[in-house]
Amino acid sequence: MTDKEKSSNRIVIVGAGISGVSAAESARKTDQKARITIVSREPELPYYRISLTRFLAGELSEEQLPLHPQQWYDERRLQLLRGVEVTAIDVANKILSLGNQDTLPYDRLVLSMGAHAFIPPLQGGGKKNIEVLRTRKDAEAILEKAYTNRHCLIIGGGVLGLETAAALVRRGMDVTVVEAFAWLLPRQLNRPAGERLSGYVESLGIRLICGARIEMFAGEEAVTAVVLESGETLSADMVIVTAGIRCNSSLARQADLKVNKGIVVDSRMGTCDADIYAAGDVAEHRGIVYGAWMPALQQGRVAGINAAGGTADFPGVAPSYIIKVLDIDLFSIGEIHPADGSCQVFEEHDEDRYACFVFQNFHLVGAILMGDTSLSPRIRALIENRVRCREILIEAGSGRDIRERLQAGVGGK
Ligand SMILES: Cc1cc2nc3c(=O)[nH]c(=O)nc-3n(C[C@H](O)[C@H](O)[C@H](O)COP(=O)(O)OP(=O)(O)OC[C@H]3O[C@@H](n4cnc5c(N)ncnc54)[C@H](O)[C@@H]3O)c2cc1C
């Protein structure tokens, strides 16, 4: 190693999801000389994880999945090690151990290991044909079975569960979704919006069972049915579990970094070790693990800039979702399940759309838009900037009044 190389900043990024790739890109923009290496456990070129359901549905080919071609990394002098796992971090000596027995020194480290699908510990959980959808390999495994098996049971009526269900219906499968909560998308929707969505989902030929919990998986080697706590048995050739995620934080725990639900970071995405940053689904910022694409991208940028010697902050964002579930546009932000009577709730039910606005102390604190999400930028700005909305509320009697005032730009300026 030459002296020049020794003096340059060696930035290593663990994980090549959207947070890792955006960290690498912004580190390069900040420091032209740094030696930047991305270590990726997955063998493929980094890809759009959010597009896996469209891949499953046959709407996208595998060529359309990568974020960038290899040339993009070469042009930016980003060394991409694919199919290589980081197995340990020696923080005292600043060296990573790799699964291929190599070691990799670093000056600054960005941890962007993402998350894995959570499988509830149920009896019979180790059987064949119980699948998850997190990686391209998972999608390929599901597709192999989608051709040969008929009935698919999906556990979880969140966005991932519903999009997976729709994709497999398109592949000709018989699909049932089981949701433990009383309605769909409980994190993003209130009951009226969730029930409205149910009607649409059922119209696509997906069978829905809400308010039901799985007790166990039945079958010999492979799953053949699931048994609900009610005692009902539902036959299944394949089960796909979409019951949330857990951070891939074991490396950080072993290295004695502070970890709660995720690796605890400050607004610079710094961990408790001055030379280690974390971003994306593996990171916990102000108590929140976002588990979503845009925050992962933004956090990755901030981590990359800071790791390369620049200065950037992640301000936090109000947890929000702009989702297209099965062709229905949805927007959900902030407090949508007001816990007490201190909130005023306005709803608008229309044939094509539903809206709900939640106010507290003259401030908009949460909203749901379904069918027409054109107001989402204004709503986000009002919530994130904690704007007082007195004029919007004066003599407002319905959700329609609120929507019309928001559309007309009334108040809150
Ligand atoms: C099918 C699907 C659909 C989704 N749809 C949406 C959506 O519509 N909207 C939305 O906001 N979000 C969506 N998400 C969530 C979104 O994709 C994630 O929030 C985002 O991809 C997180 O990016 P990340 O870089 O933090 O982590 P990841 O994308 O999980 O990347 C982490 C990478 O690190 C690798 N890694 C882990 N440990 C190691 C190690 N020790 N050594 C080397 N590499 C390692 C992992 O294998 C992985 O490749 C969806 C997710 C899935 C699975």
Ligand as a Chemical Component Dictionary entry (heavy atoms), coordinates in Angstrom:
data_LIG
# 
_chem_comp.id                   LIG 
_chem_comp.type                 NON-POLYMER 
_chem_comp.pdbx_formal_charge   0 
_chem_comp.three_letter_code    LIG 
# 
loop_
_chem_comp_atom.comp_id 
_chem_comp_atom.atom_id 
_chem_comp_atom.alt_atom_id 
_chem_comp_atom.type_symbol 
_chem_comp_atom.charge 
_chem_comp_atom.model_Cartn_x 
_chem_comp_atom.model_Cartn_y 
_chem_comp_atom.model_Cartn_z 
_chem_comp_atom.pdbx_ordinal 
LIG C1  C1  C 0 -41.232 -6.799 -1.589 1  
LIG C2  C2  C 0 -41.039 -5.510 -0.856 2  
LIG C3  C3  C 0 -41.798 -4.396 -1.201 3  
LIG C4  C4  C 0 -41.591 -3.188 -0.537 4  
LIG N1  N1  N 0 -42.349 -2.110 -0.921 5  
LIG C5  C5  C 0 -42.133 -0.917 -0.313 6  
LIG C6  C6  C 0 -42.878 0.239  -0.717 7  
LIG O1  O1  O 0 -43.760 0.165  -1.578 8  
LIG N2  N2  N 0 -42.602 1.436  -0.110 9  
LIG C7  C7  C 0 -41.624 1.536  0.862  10 
LIG O2  O2  O 0 -41.390 2.638  1.375  11 
LIG N3  N3  N 0 -40.906 0.462  1.251  12 
LIG C8  C8  C 0 -41.137 -0.760 0.702  13 
LIG N4  N4  N 0 -40.410 -1.848 1.093  14 
LIG C9  C9  C 0 -39.385 -1.662 2.139  15 
LIG C10 C10 C 0 -38.092 -1.142 1.495  16 
LIG O3  O3  O 0 -37.759 -1.957 0.397  17 
LIG C11 C11 C 0 -36.978 -1.129 2.533  18 
LIG O4  O4  O 0 -37.344 -0.221 3.555  19 
LIG C12 C12 C 0 -35.636 -0.689 1.942  20 
LIG O5  O5  O 0 -35.289 -1.494 0.840  21 
LIG C13 C13 C 0 -34.547 -0.768 3.012  22 
LIG O6  O6  O 0 -33.307 -0.549 2.429  23 
LIG P1  P1  P 0 -31.959 -0.844 3.227  24 
LIG O7  O7  O 0 -30.863 -0.445 2.321  25 
LIG O8  O8  O 0 -32.018 -0.220 4.564  26 
LIG O9  O9  O 0 -31.957 -2.413 3.513  27 
LIG P2  P2  P 0 -32.024 -3.666 2.537  28 
LIG O10 O10 O 0 -32.682 -3.308 1.250  29 
LIG O11 O11 O 0 -32.606 -4.762 3.352  30 
LIG O12 O12 O 0 -30.505 -3.985 2.206  31 
LIG C14 C14 C 0 -29.624 -4.504 3.128  32 
LIG C15 C15 C 0 -28.617 -5.381 2.423  33 
LIG O13 O13 O 0 -27.580 -5.712 3.341  34 
LIG C16 C16 C 0 -27.251 -7.079 3.183  35 
LIG N5  N5  N 0 -26.585 -7.563 4.371  36 
LIG C17 C17 C 0 -27.117 -7.819 5.593  37 
LIG N6  N6  N 0 -26.184 -8.264 6.449  38 
LIG C18 C18 C 0 -25.026 -8.300 5.776  39 
LIG C19 C19 C 0 -23.704 -8.669 6.105  40 
LIG N7  N7  N 0 -23.384 -9.100 7.339  41 
LIG N8  N8  N 0 -22.743 -8.601 5.148  42 
LIG C20 C20 C 0 -23.048 -8.155 3.902  43 
LIG N9  N9  N 0 -24.295 -7.781 3.515  44 
LIG C21 C21 C 0 -25.260 -7.854 4.445  45 
LIG C22 C22 C 0 -28.611 -7.719 2.949  46 
LIG O14 O14 O 0 -28.473 -9.025 2.411  47 
LIG C23 C23 C 0 -29.214 -6.710 1.966  48 
LIG O15 O15 O 0 -28.816 -6.990 0.664  49 
LIG C24 C24 C 0 -40.624 -3.087 0.487  50 
LIG C25 C25 C 0 -39.869 -4.211 0.847  51 
LIG C26 C26 C 0 -40.080 -5.418 0.202  52 
LIG C27 C27 C 0 -39.276 -6.625 0.607  53 
# 
loop_
_chem_comp_bond.comp_id 
_chem_comp_bond.atom_id_1 
_chem_comp_bond.atom_id_2 
_chem_comp_bond.value_order 
_chem_comp_bond.pdbx_ordinal 
LIG C1  C2  SING 1  
LIG C2  C3  SING 2  
LIG C2  C26 DOUB 3  
LIG C3  C4  DOUB 4  
LIG C4  N1  SING 5  
LIG C4  C24 SING 6  
LIG N1  C5  DOUB 7  
LIG C5  C6  SING 8  
LIG C5  C8  SING 9  
LIG C6  O1  DOUB 10 
LIG C6  N2  SING 11 
LIG N2  C7  SING 12 
LIG C7  O2  DOUB 13 
LIG C7  N3  SING 14 
LIG N3  C8  DOUB 15 
LIG C8  N4  SING 16 
LIG N4  C9  SING 17 
LIG N4  C24 SING 18 
LIG C9  C10 SING 19 
LIG C10 O3  SING 20 
LIG C10 C11 SING 21 
LIG C11 O4  SING 22 
LIG C11 C12 SING 23 
LIG C12 O5  SING 24 
LIG C12 C13 SING 25 
LIG C13 O6  SING 26 
LIG O6  P1  SING 27 
LIG P1  O7  DOUB 28 
LIG P1  O8  SING 29 
LIG P1  O9  SING 30 
LIG O9  P2  SING 31 
LIG P2  O10 DOUB 32 
LIG P2  O11 SING 33 
LIG P2  O12 SING 34 
LIG O12 C14 SING 35 
LIG C14 C15 SING 36 
LIG C15 O13 SING 37 
LIG C15 C23 SING 38 
LIG O13 C16 SING 39 
LIG C16 N5  SING 40 
LIG C16 C22 SING 41 
LIG N5  C17 SING 42 
LIG N5  C21 SING 43 
LIG C17 N6  DOUB 44 
LIG N6  C18 SING 45 
LIG C18 C19 SING 46 
LIG C18 C21 DOUB 47 
LIG C19 N7  SING 48 
LIG C19 N8  DOUB 49 
LIG N8  C20 SING 50 
LIG C20 N9  DOUB 51 
LIG N9  C21 SING 52 
LIG C22 O14 SING 53 
LIG C22 C23 SING 54 
LIG C23 O15 SING 55 
LIG C24 C25 DOUB 56 
LIG C25 C26 SING 57 
LIG C26 C27 SING 58 
# 
